[in-house]
Amino acid sequence: MTNETLVPIFRGVIKTSLFIFLSKSDDNAQVIEEEVRYVATLYHTKLRFVLLNTDNQINQQIQTYLRVGRRQEPFMRIINLSGMAKFKPEHDQLTVANIKKFVEDFLDGKIGKYLASEDIPEDWNKGPVYHLVGDTFQDVAFDFEKDVLVEFYAPWCGVCKNLAPTYIEVGEHFTSNSDVIIAKLDVTVNEIPTRQISGVPTIILYKKGQNEEIEYGGPHSFEGIVKFVESGGQEGRKGEERTEDENGDGGSSSKKDEL
């Protein structure tokens, strides 16, 4: 299948698809397509088979939405679109044997789902705001001895960009406090096991001693966020009733961009 059938794929009855990410300019593109189409005839009642041309700009956006990353060489992933669970093969080389083994292993329950993650930056914990990725999130956020504030953001999000200078100030404020970590995580290329982030920025406090998750619902101001952290998530938590005066001019309220 190609991008012309994407709408029924995302809305169809069969929610699990094998996505083949392939550039049409690849020297082996035609051979790979033939191999994929052959394997599809064997398993089409169990999975949808989707060929995505990675040269296409719309398909590149779909790659971002699926959080599978970008790469030059062809690769494949099985994705359950209802819960966005993703599965990857032991080997990405696209041969009939590898594709069949990947499908069989998935159907037999031999492959566990994985969460998307960027590579860990060398200086991820050097500044006032830690740069978390999928692979470091759990160890940092659920540190039993620290309060950890995490901003879940997207690079394209205008609200996130406006918040950035204030959030750095918050990080600098807590630099001398060894019991508090201020961090951020790019949700367009990373996933976390505890929840699916649907809007950005989302700010969550992970409380020490109990690992309780408390979402911030107050204004995007230095004072509001600092008070939220220092009160253990009691001041400004999501769901609290706030007056217009408490929110300031309304432009700094906790508005979000949807993902």
C-alpha positions in Angstrom: 0.0 0.0 0.0 1.0 3.6 -0.5 0.2 7.0 0.9 -3.0 7.2 -1.1 -4.5 4.7 1.3 -3.4 6.4 4.5 -6.9 7.5 5.6 -8.4 4.0 5.7 -5.3 2.8 7.4 -5.6 5.2 10.3 -9.4 4.8 10.5 -9.8 1.2 9.5 -10.8 -1.9 11.4 -7.3 -3.4 11.4 -5.3 -1.2 13.8 -2.0 -3.0 13.5 0.2 -2.2 10.5 3.7 -3.1 9.2 5.1 0.2 8.0 8.0 0.1 5.5 9.9 3.4 5.3 11.6 3.5 2.0 13.0 6.2 -0.3 12.0 5.8 -3.9 15.5 6.9 -4.8 17.1 3.9 -3.0 18.9 1.7 -5.5 17.0 -1.4 -4.2 13.6 0.3 -3.9 11.9 -1.8 -6.6 13.2 -5.1 -5.3 12.2 -4.2 -1.7 8.7 -3.2 -2.8 8.3 -6.5 -4.6 9.4 -8.5 -1.6 7.1 -6.5 0.7 4.1 -7.1 -1.6 4.9 -10.8 -1.7 5.0 -11.1 2.1 1.8 -9.0 2.3 -0.1 -11.7 0.4 0.8 -14.2 3.1 -0.3 -12.1 6.1 -2.8 -9.6 4.8 -5.5 -10.9 7.1 -3.4 -10.3 10.2 -1.7 -7.0 9.4 -1.9 -4.1 7.1 1.2 -3.6 5.0 2.1 0.1 4.3 4.8 1.3 2.0 5.7 5.0 2.8 7.9 6.9 0.5 10.2 8.9 2.8 10.9 11.4 0.1 7.4 12.7 0.4 7.0 15.6 2.8 3.6 14.5 4.1 5.0 11.1 4.8 7.9 12.7 6.6 5.3 14.4 8.9 3.8 10.9 9.4 7.2 9.6 10.5 7.3 12.4 13.1 3.8 11.7 14.2 4.6 8.0 14.6 7.9 8.9 16.4 10.0 6.4 14.5 12.8 8.8 13.6 14.4 9.5 10.3 17.2 7.6 8.6 18.7 7.2 5.2 18.4 3.4 4.8 15.0 1.6 4.5 13.6 0.2 7.7 10.4 -1.3 9.1 8.2 -1.1 12.2 5.0 -2.7 13.3 2.7 -0.1 14.9 -0.7 -0.5 16.7 -2.4 2.7 15.8 -5.0 2.5 18.5 -2.4 2.7 21.3 0.7 3.7 19.3 2.6 0.7 20.6 5.6 0.1 18.4 7.7 -3.0 17.6 11.0 -3.2 15.8 12.8 -6.2 14.3 16.1 -7.7 15.3 17.4 -6.8 11.9 16.1 -3.9 9.7 17.5 -5.3 6.4 14.4 -5.7 4.2 14.5 -9.2 2.8 11.7 -11.7 2.4 13.2 -13.8 5.2 13.6 -10.9 7.6 10.2 -9.5 7.0 8.5 -12.9 7.5 10.5 -13.5 10.7 9.5 -10.1 12.0 5.9 -10.7 11.3 5.9 -14.2 12.8 7.8 -13.1 15.9 5.3 -10.3 16.4 2.2 -12.6 15.9 3.7 -15.2 18.3 4.2 -12.5 21.0 8.0 -12.8 21.0 8.7 -9.1 20.5 8.1 -6.5 23.2 7.1 -3.0 22.4 9.6 -0.2 22.6 9.4 3.5 23.4 11.0 6.1 21.1 14.1 7.8 22.4 16.7 10.3 21.2 20.3 9.5 21.8 21.4 10.7 25.2 23.2 14.1 24.8 26.6 14.2 26.4 25.7 17.4 28.4 22.2 16.3 29.3 22.6 17.1 33.0 25.1 20.0 32.9 22.8 23.1 32.7 20.0 24.5 34.9 17.5 22.4 32.9 18.2 18.8 32.3 17.6 17.5 28.7 15.8 14.2 29.2 15.2 11.5 26.5 13.0 8.4 26.5 15.9 6.2 27.8 16.7 8.5 30.8 13.2 9.7 31.7 12.3 7.0 34.2 15.6 7.0 36.2 15.5 10.7 36.6 11.8 11.5 37.0 11.2 8.7 39.5 14.3 9.4 41.7 12.8 8.6 45.1 15.0 11.3 46.8 14.2 14.3 44.5 11.3 16.4 43.4 11.6 16.5 39.6 9.8 19.0 37.4 9.5 18.0 33.7 8.3 20.2 30.8 7.1 18.1 27.9 7.5 20.3 24.8 7.7 20.3 21.0 10.2 22.3 19.0 7.5 23.8 16.8 5.2 24.8 19.7 4.9 28.6 20.0 3.7 28.5 23.6 6.7 26.3 24.4 9.1 28.9 22.8 7.5 31.7 24.8 7.9 29.7 28.0 11.5 28.7 27.4 13.3 31.8 28.9 11.1 31.6 32.0 11.6 27.9 32.4 15.4 28.4 32.3 15.0 31.0 35.0 13.2 28.4 37.1 16.0 26.0 36.6 18.6 28.6 37.6 16.5 29.3 40.7 16.7 25.7 41.9 20.4 25.1 40.8 21.6 25.3 44.4 18.8 23.0 45.7 20.1 19.4 45.5 16.6 18.1 46.2 15.0 19.5 43.0 15.7 18.8 39.4 14.2 20.9 36.6 14.1 19.1 33.3 12.5 19.0 29.8 11.7 16.4 27.2 10.9 16.7 23.5 7.7 14.6 23.0 8.1 14.6 19.2 11.0 12.2 19.4 10.7 10.6 22.8 8.0 8.6 24.6 7.4 7.8 28.3 5.8 4.7 29.8 3.5 6.4 32.2 1.2 8.5 30.0 0.6 9.8 26.4 1.2 13.5 26.2 -1.6 15.1 24.1 -0.8 18.8 24.4 2.3 20.9 24.9 3.7 22.3 27.0 2.6 19.9 29.7 4.4 20.5 33.0 4.4 17.7 35.6 6.0 17.4 39.1 7.2 14.0 40.1 7.2 14.1 43.9 10.0 12.6 45.9 9.2 9.8 48.4 6.1 8.7 46.5 6.6 9.3 42.8 3.2 10.9 42.5 2.6 12.8 39.2 1.1 16.2 39.6 0.3 18.3 36.5 0.7 22.0 36.6 -2.3 24.1 35.6 -1.2 27.6 36.7 0.2 30.6 34.7 3.4 30.3 32.7 5.2 32.6 35.0 8.4 32.3 37.1 6.5 32.9 40.3 3.7 30.5 39.5 6.0 27.6 38.6 8.4 28.2 41.5 5.5 28.2 43.9 4.2 25.0 42.4 7.5 23.2 43.0 8.1 24.7 46.5 4.6 23.8 47.6 5.1 20.2 46.5 2.5 20.6 43.7 -0.2 22.0 45.9 -0.2 25.5 44.5 -1.2 25.8 40.9 -2.0 22.1 40.3 -4.3 21.3 37.4 -7.9 21.5 38.3 -7.6 24.2 40.9 -9.9 27.1 40.6 -8.0 30.3 39.9 -9.2 33.9 39.6 -8.2 36.2 36.7 -5.9 38.2 39.1 -4.1 35.0 40.0 -3.5 34.2 36.4 -2.2 37.7 35.5 -3.1 39.0 32.1 -4.4 35.8 30.7 -1.7 35.6 28.1 0.6 33.7 30.5 -2.0 31.1 31.5 -1.4 27.5 30.9 -2.6 27.3 27.3 -1.3 24.4 25.2 -0.8 23.4 21.5 -2.3 20.0 20.6 -0.1 17.3 19.2 
